[in-house]
């Protein structure tokens, strides 16, 4: 299933009027158009990475948000960036952090080559 079809179906399942059965084809067409516009605007489903191998495949400059590593005072999720040394650094800290400490992650940014 394409990303457009997936988004279109998601939009279609949102609550609609009681006349949805009569107008389903038109509503689905509008949902597909909205999905296409969202994709054209740059929307991409957030990608989750669970293994070191997947993390190593990301290019330098990538930014991820840990799903388990949180700030000890307020519980805020912590981001990590892959620097030019190929290692993952927490926020702007100069020391690196091993992926065992912060996987799984959601990819926030992948630089284009």
N, C-alpha and C positions, 0 to 999 in steps of 0.2 A: 504494500500500500504506500502510495507516495505521501510526502509530507503535506501536500495540498489536500489530498483526500482525507488524511487523518485529521487535519485542522477543520476541514469542512464538516466532517461527521461530528467532531466535538462541538462546533458551533451549532449544528443542527439539533443536538440533544439538549441545548439550553431551553429553559421554559419558554414556550411560545403560546399563542392564542389558542382558544378552544377549537378554532377552525383549522388547526394544523393538518388534519387528515386531508382536507379539501385542497389545501394550498401547499402540500408537502413538496411537489416538484419545484415550484417557484421558490419556496424557502430554501431548499437544498441548493438551487442555482445561486441564490444570493449568498448563501454560506460559502459555497465554493469560490465565488468572486472575492468575498472578504478574506478567505484563507489565502488566495493567490496574492492579494494586496499585502497581507501581512508578511508573506514570504519574500515578496519583492522589496519590502521595506527593511529586510534583514533579519526577521525573526528566525531563530533556530532553536529547536528543543535543547534545553540544557543537557549536556552529556555527563554521565557519571562514570568515573574511573575507579576501579576497585583493586587493580594489581600494579605492582611496581613496573612490570613490562609495559603496560599501557601508559603509565606516567612517563617512563623513559622515552616513549615514542613522541612525546610532545616537544616542540621546538623551544629553544631558549627564548625567553620573553613571555612564555605562557604564564597565566595566572589561574590558580585553582582556589576553591573555597572548601575547607575541610568540613566534613559532616560530623566529625567526632572531636576534633581539637578545638577547645573553646577557651576563651579568656577566663582566668581563674577567679576574677572578681565579679564580672557581670554576665558570664556565660555567652558572650558574643562570639559568633563563628570567626575563625581566623583564616586569612588568606595567605597563600604561599606563591612565590614567583620563582621560575627557573632562570637563574642568572647565566651569564656567559661562561661561567665555570662548569655548567651542566648540573649544578646542585640546586636544591630547593631551599629558599630562604624565606623565613617568616616575616611578613611585612617588610620593613626597611632594615631589619637586623642584618649585620654582616656575617654572622655565623650561620651555617647551613643546618637543616633539620632532616633527619632520615625519614623517608616516606612511611616506614613502619609506625611512626608517631602520628600521622595525620590522614592516612587512607581510611575510608573512601573519600573522594572529593568530587565536586562539581566543577567542570571547566567553565571559567568565566571569560577567558580571553586566550585566543590562539593567534599569534601574529602571522600575517601572510608573508610568504617568501618574497 
